Amino acid sequence: MATEKATTANFKELVLDSAIPVLVDFWAEWCGPCRAIAPVLEELSGEYVGRLKIVKLNTDEDPSIAVKYGVSSIPTMNLFLGGEVVKTIVGAKPKPTLIRDLEEFIK
């Protein structure tokens, strides 16, 4: 399973209405750290199928959602559970650090 693309049109369905935790990666094409963390997020999306959904939201294409959730720097990753942000991770992190940050929410 690969990461999915979130947009204003599908954000509610993909993220807010999800039965499992959703990590939303707020990113942009020009952002080096965003590109650096992308392969790690792809790996995690495959390793946690059914327990964690990872979606990417391009802040240049859909800035309104980033503004709504107070995203002021990228990459920022918000973890949503039950339609609410339960954790925010700012900056590109190594895979083991991301797993540690997410493990309490991934059953």
C-alpha positions as CSV (number, residue, x, y, z in Angstrom):
1,M,0.0,0.0,0.0
2,A,1.3,3.4,-0.9
3,T,0.6,6.7,0.7
4,E,-2.5,8.4,-0.6
5,K,-2.9,12.0,-1.8
6,A,-5.2,14.1,0.4
7,T,-7.0,17.2,-1.1
8,T,-9.6,19.6,0.1
9,A,-12.2,17.4,-1.7
10,N,-11.3,14.1,0.0
11,F,-9.8,15.2,3.3
12,K,-13.0,14.4,5.3
13,E,-13.3,10.9,3.8
14,L,-9.6,10.0,3.9
15,V,-8.7,11.5,7.2
16,L,-11.5,12.7,9.5
17,D,-13.8,9.7,8.9
18,S,-11.1,7.0,9.0
19,A,-11.6,4.1,11.4
20,I,-7.8,3.8,11.9
21,P,-5.2,6.5,12.8
22,V,-4.1,8.7,9.9
23,L,-0.8,10.4,9.6
24,V,-1.1,13.5,7.3
25,D,2.2,14.6,5.8
26,F,2.0,18.3,5.0
27,W,4.6,18.9,2.3
28,A,5.6,20.7,-0.9
29,E,7.5,19.8,-4.0
30,W,10.3,22.4,-3.3
31,C,10.9,21.2,0.3
32,G,14.1,19.2,0.6
33,P,13.3,17.7,4.0
34,C,9.9,16.7,2.7
35,R,11.4,14.8,-0.2
36,A,13.9,13.2,2.2
37,I,11.2,11.8,4.5
38,A,8.9,10.6,1.7
39,P,10.6,7.1,1.3
40,V,10.3,6.5,5.0
41,L,6.6,7.3,5.0
42,E,6.2,5.0,2.0
43,E,7.9,2.2,4.0
44,L,5.7,2.8,7.0
45,S,2.6,2.8,5.0
46,G,3.4,-0.7,3.8
47,E,4.5,-2.0,7.2
48,Y,1.4,-0.8,9.1
49,V,-1.4,-1.7,6.6
50,G,-4.7,-1.8,8.5
51,R,-3.2,-0.1,11.5
52,L,-2.1,3.3,10.1
53,K,-3.0,5.2,7.0
54,I,-0.5,7.7,5.7
55,V,-1.7,10.5,3.4
56,K,0.2,13.4,1.8
57,L,-1.2,16.9,1.5
58,N,0.6,19.3,-0.8
59,T,0.4,22.7,1.0
60,D,1.0,24.6,-2.3
61,E,-2.0,22.9,-3.9
62,D,-4.3,22.8,-0.8
63,P,-3.2,25.6,1.6
64,S,-6.5,26.0,3.3
65,I,-6.2,22.7,5.2
66,A,-2.7,23.5,6.3
67,V,-3.9,26.9,7.6
68,K,-6.9,25.3,9.4
69,Y,-4.5,23.0,11.3
70,G,-1.9,25.7,12.0
71,V,0.8,24.2,9.9
72,S,3.5,26.9,9.5
73,S,6.5,24.9,8.6
74,I,7.0,21.7,6.5
75,P,7.3,18.9,6.8
76,T,4.7,18.7,9.5
77,M,2.9,15.5,10.2
78,N,-0.3,15.5,12.1
79,L,-1.6,12.2,13.5
80,F,-5.4,12.1,13.4
81,L,-7.5,9.7,15.5
82,G,-11.2,9.9,15.5
83,G,-11.1,13.1,13.4
84,E,-8.9,14.9,15.9
85,V,-5.2,15.8,15.9
86,V,-3.6,13.7,18.7
87,K,0.1,14.3,17.8
88,T,2.1,16.7,15.7
89,I,5.6,15.9,14.4
90,V,7.6,18.8,12.9
91,G,10.6,18.1,10.7
92,A,12.1,15.1,8.9
93,K,12.9,12.4,11.4
94,P,14.7,9.1,11.0
95,K,12.4,6.0,10.7
96,P,13.1,4.7,14.3
97,T,12.2,8.1,15.8
98,L,8.9,8.2,13.8
99,I,8.0,4.7,14.9
100,R,8.6,5.7,18.5
101,D,6.5,8.8,18.1
102,L,3.6,6.8,16.6
103,E,3.7,3.5,18.4
104,E,1.3,4.4,21.2
105,F,-1.4,5.1,18.6
106,I,-0.7,2.0,16.4
107,K,-2.3,-1.0,17.8
